[in-house]
Amino acid sequence: MRTSSPPRWVVLAIAVQVLVPLVALFSPDLPNRGGFQMYSALGTVRMTVLDDDGHRLRVDPDLFAGIVRPELSWLDALPDYLCKHVPDAATVEVSQNGDTRRATC
């Protein structure tokens, strides 16, 4: 019984599916949407919510559960969102991947 090798386009398609993410993996701009790490939890989102006296407030995880994905930038939207939804919030600070944004409520 003779087996034939796959067509060249199949080999090329598989090679592209492996090579493109592999090249993106070693890109200096990480995480990269084309790389294997595109949905990894590289980086974290940290939130600090303070009241008028400077005491840290507890933030109900139900406010943001499921929406804070680390591959997206939350510096613009999350501080204002927390100001609106956390009672007694006076200052909100959000840090992500070395950048920080502070909002006064």
Secondary structure in CASP SS format (residue, H / E / C, confidence):
PFRMAT SS
TARGET T0000
AUTHOR 0000-0000-0000
METHOD secondary structure of the structure
MODEL  1
M C 1.00
R C 1.00
T C 1.00
S C 1.00
S C 1.00
P C 1.00
P C 1.00
R H 1.00
W H 1.00
V H 1.00
V H 1.00
L H 1.00
A H 1.00
I H 1.00
A H 1.00
V H 1.00
Q H 1.00
V H 1.00
L H 1.00
V H 1.00
P H 1.00
L H 1.00
V H 1.00
A H 1.00
L H 1.00
F C 1.00
S C 1.00
P C 1.00
D C 1.00
L C 1.00
P C 1.00
N C 1.00
R C 1.00
G C 1.00
G C 1.00
F C 1.00
Q C 1.00
M C 1.00
Y C 1.00
S C 1.00
A C 1.00
L C 1.00
G C 1.00
T C 1.00
V E 1.00
R E 1.00
M E 1.00
T E 1.00
V E 1.00
L E 1.00
D C 1.00
D C 1.00
D C 1.00
G C 1.00
H C 1.00
R E 1.00
L C 1.00
R C 1.00
V C 1.00
D C 1.00
P H 1.00
D H 1.00
L H 1.00
F C 1.00
A C 1.00
G C 1.00
I C 1.00
V C 1.00
R C 1.00
P C 1.00
E C 1.00
L C 1.00
S C 1.00
W C 1.00
L C 1.00
D C 1.00
A C 1.00
L H 1.00
P H 1.00
D H 1.00
Y H 1.00
L H 1.00
C H 1.00
K H 1.00
H H 1.00
V C 1.00
P C 1.00
D C 1.00
A C 1.00
A C 1.00
T E 1.00
V E 1.00
E E 1.00
V E 1.00
S E 1.00
Q E 1.00
N C 1.00
G C 1.00
D E 1.00
T E 1.00
R E 1.00
R E 1.00
A E 1.00
T E 1.00
C C 1.00
END
